[in-house]
Amino acid sequence: MPKYAFTAEKLTDTLTPGEITSASGTLTASSPQAAKKAVERSLRSRGYESTGDITITQK
């Protein structure tokens, strides 16, 4: 499976209202769409909601 890099901007912390952050990293997924869904799911499980862009690029 291909590797992807992601950057997520404007993440709202649902546990601490008013806090905004960003995240970046890498992951392995079957497609860019699957990578984006995995990033969104992972962020939500950590208490963040994306209010900006999530950029996915193949490495």
C-alpha positions as CSV (number, residue, x, y, z in Angstrom):
1,M,0.0,0.0,0.0
2,P,1.2,3.5,-0.7
3,K,2.4,6.0,1.9
4,Y,0.8,9.4,2.3
5,A,1.7,12.5,4.2
6,F,-1.1,14.7,5.7
7,T,-1.4,18.2,7.0
8,A,-4.6,19.2,8.9
9,E,-5.1,22.9,9.5
10,K,-7.5,24.6,11.9
11,L,-8.3,21.8,14.2
12,T,-10.8,22.7,16.9
13,D,-10.2,21.0,20.3
14,T,-13.7,19.8,21.4
15,L,-12.5,19.2,24.9
16,T,-11.1,22.8,25.3
17,P,-13.3,25.1,23.4
18,G,-11.5,28.0,21.8
19,E,-8.2,26.0,21.3
20,I,-7.1,25.7,17.6
21,T,-4.2,23.7,16.5
22,S,-2.8,21.8,13.4
23,A,-1.4,18.3,12.8
24,S,0.8,16.6,10.3
25,G,2.2,13.1,9.8
26,T,2.3,10.0,7.6
27,L,0.2,6.9,7.1
28,T,-0.3,4.0,4.8
29,A,-3.6,3.7,3.0
30,S,-5.1,2.2,-0.1
31,S,-6.0,5.5,-1.7
32,P,-5.9,9.3,-0.9
33,Q,-9.6,9.1,0.0
34,A,-9.0,6.3,2.4
35,A,-6.1,8.2,3.9
36,K,-8.3,11.3,4.4
37,K,-11.0,9.3,6.1
38,A,-8.5,7.6,8.4
39,V,-7.0,11.0,9.4
40,E,-10.5,12.5,10.1
41,R,-11.4,9.4,12.2
42,S,-8.2,9.6,14.1
43,L,-8.5,13.3,14.8
44,R,-12.1,12.9,16.0
45,S,-11.1,10.0,18.3
46,R,-8.5,12.4,19.9
47,G,-11.1,15.1,20.5
48,Y,-10.4,17.3,17.5
49,E,-12.7,18.5,14.7
50,S,-11.3,19.8,11.4
51,T,-12.6,23.2,10.5
52,G,-10.0,23.7,7.8
53,D,-8.3,21.8,5.0
54,I,-6.8,18.3,5.3
55,T,-4.2,18.0,2.6
56,I,-3.1,14.4,1.5
57,T,0.0,13.9,-0.7
58,Q,1.5,10.6,-1.8
59,K,5.1,10.1,-0.6
